[in-house]
Amino acid sequence: MIAIAVLLCVVACLVAMVGMVWRQYQAGDVIDTSEPDRPVRFGHEMAWLAVRTADTAAVVKGLGLVGHHAANWQTGVAAIYDPHFSDHSIFVSPPVAGWTLVAGLSLPQPLGPGFVDKCSPLLRGLSEEFGEAQYFNSYPPLDYFAWAQAVDGCICRGLAIGDAGPLWNIGRLTRSEKALGLKLFELRGVDQRSGDAGGALLLAPTESQVVNLAARWSVNPLDLEARTDLPRATGIVGASPRQWRSEAVRKRAA
């Protein structure tokens, strides 16, 4: 009788495990695998970096990812889009034509003067170590778009814009931006009164312009599946470090 009871318990556990896996599969949760596969596109409603290096492991070390492990394209991209994991998951891709892509919504992003700037130090550090690092963000539901280019530890160009206007603006418009129709106008007031400092107005960019700018600067992640020059490979997935979390600027006491 004891043996039968144990057997029934084991069977019940197995049925429960199978049911859990099936529910996860139906819910679209991530099924972790590191078997090399073909590239998977991303970029819609996503933030990513392009680092000029083929040394994926060195990029992971520079980022300080937590609990990282090997993962193929399918697993990595699923993790950064899955609602259960996207708030902390980061996928570091295999090399793509001399670049390593780092994708995830938890990447530090420019949020305006009310928040501590954690994007700039990350870009400067990566570009100082690898020569060049770029940042892109395209999130149409919030009308948020951003891009930046850092070389040898210096941010040459950086722009972030939300529904209320520019949040972050470093450097001048590049030729690549102008070629895509991106323009920044200076406002000086209707009457051109003396002392009117004016402001800046950017014609609202589109997701297409962001990814096309990425194509001009490095890699368009939406074109990855169409490329025939990229072999089956494995990247790395991990959790973003705590220091990346957004942090409001503390106001000094009067």
Phi, psi and omega in degrees: 000320180296319181297319180295320180296317178297317180298315179298324179294318179296315180298318180298320179295317180296317178298318180296319180295316179298317179298320180296314179299318181295320178294320177296319180297315180294329181280351178085015180294162184286131171253108189289129174208146181246014179290126182307139179216178180283156180301147177241134184288153172206179179133330178286127181052053186210155172247146179204160175246152170236118183247130185282080176193155175256004182269086183300317182297322179293323178294316178301317179296317180295329180283332182074035181296150182257138175058037184282152179203166182297141178203140179280180181301313183301315181292314183297313181291324177298321182294320184282346178255342182292130183298339180277341187235345190294339183285351180218352185278141176230130177249126176254118188281162167295166180302139177234098179052046177087002179241150171246127181262139180235116187237144176162142181289345180271005174299145176301139181223151179293125183238006179100174186293346180280354182234153176295131181281104179255353179283314183300312179300323179295314180296316180298317180295315180294319181289330177292324181279321187248358178100318180205140176217138182235151180233139177221147175212128177227109180224079184306323182303332179253008184053041181247126179219143181205153174203152180204154179224123179238137181228128176051044175085004181235132177278110181282323184210135177206133180211134174224136182222136176242191183292342179265359180118189182299135178252338189204126183213110182236131177077185181257160176304135179270167178299323180297320179294315180298322181295337179267003178086011178279125183226145178240119182255144175267130178259128182242011179090156184292317186266000182055042183290148180298135179089357178286107185289337180072193180199199183232143178227124178252129173299128186307121178285172178236165177300322179300320179292323180296311182288330176289327174294320176300321178296323180288324182275324185203273186221135173270110184293342178283347180261002188300318184291337182274349183282139180254358183267001184252125181280171171296137184201174181233138176251208182222138176239143181201183180258144180291144179290156184299328184292351177279344185299143181297145185217123180290145178291129179283128180279135179287144179293141181291000000 
